[in-house]
Amino acid sequence: MIVVDVNVLAYLWIPGDLTMLAEAALARDPHWVSPILWRSEFRNILAGYLRRGALDRDAAARCLDGAESQIAGHEYLVPSDLVMGKVAASTCSACDCEYVALAEDLDAKLVTSDREILTAFPARTTSLKAFAEGA
């Protein structure tokens, strides 16, 4: 089991430069979990793609349906005190800290491509690239 942030989910479901890395990470460990927060963040990413004309509404809906199906039953509420502890220990946003706190709560690794999170919490995180490549 790994915790994935919204960007890793987006790389998997929205075709792009990092899709192959996300697919390799999924092949390495298909049990992905995330805080419930991922849904709002994913919809926000899709909104940007829609507004830029990079995806149409049907494609965005397919991406959202796929991601929701994949994570269904593997979403968690994260205790606020754990999130705020991570906020106090870093300069990361509370949203980013929610992923780190979940990883700690589940004693799992957070797979991310966010450099700030990777730098602030090196013991709890691994980069998408390193994870996908088996490092």
C-alpha positions, -999 to +999 in steps of 0.1 A: +000+000+000+012+035-009-004+069-003-005+089-035-011+126-038-035+141-063-007+148-088+002+111-091-035+103-096-037+131-123-006+117-140-022+083-142-056+095-155-048+125-175-025+116-204+008+135-203+045+134-198+044+115-165+017+090-173+042+062-179+058+068-145+024+067-128+015+035-147+048+019-136+041+029-100+006+013-103+022-019-116+047-019-087+020-014-061-017-013-071-030-006-036-032+032-037-048+052-009-054+089-005-072+114+018-107+123+008-092+157-001-079+143-034-114+145-049-116+183-047-080+188-058-085+164-088-117+183-098-097+215-096-070+201-119-096+190-144-112+225-143-078+239-154-076+214-183-112+223-193-106+260-192-074+257-213-093+235-238-068+206-231-097+183-223-134+184-232-161+177-207-165+141-217-128+134-214-127+151-180-156+130-168-139+098-179-107+108-160-127+116-129-148+084-131-117+063-136-099+079-106-129+077-084-134+040-092-097+033-085-097+050-051-132+040-040-129+024-006-094+036-002-101+071+009-095+084+044-104+112+067-072+124+083-071+136+119-067+174+120-041+172+148-018+150+126-022+175+097-015+205+119+015+188+134+030+185+098+021+221+091+039+232+122+070+212+112+072+225+076+063+253+051+040+229+032+004+237+027-022+221+050-035+202+019+000+188+012+005+180+049-028+160+048-011+134+024+020+132+046-001+128+078-021+100+062+011+082+052+023+085+088-010+074+102-010+043+080+028+037+083+031+039+045+051+059+020+037+089+003+046+088-034+047+123-049+065+145-074+062+176-052+097+187-043+087+207-013+070+177+003+099+154-006+124+179+010+103+185+041+095+149+048+122+127+034+116+098+058+079+094+049+081+102+011+095+089-021+095+105-055+072+091-082+103+086-104+122+066-078+092+045-068+083+037-104+119+027-111+120+005-081+145+025-061 
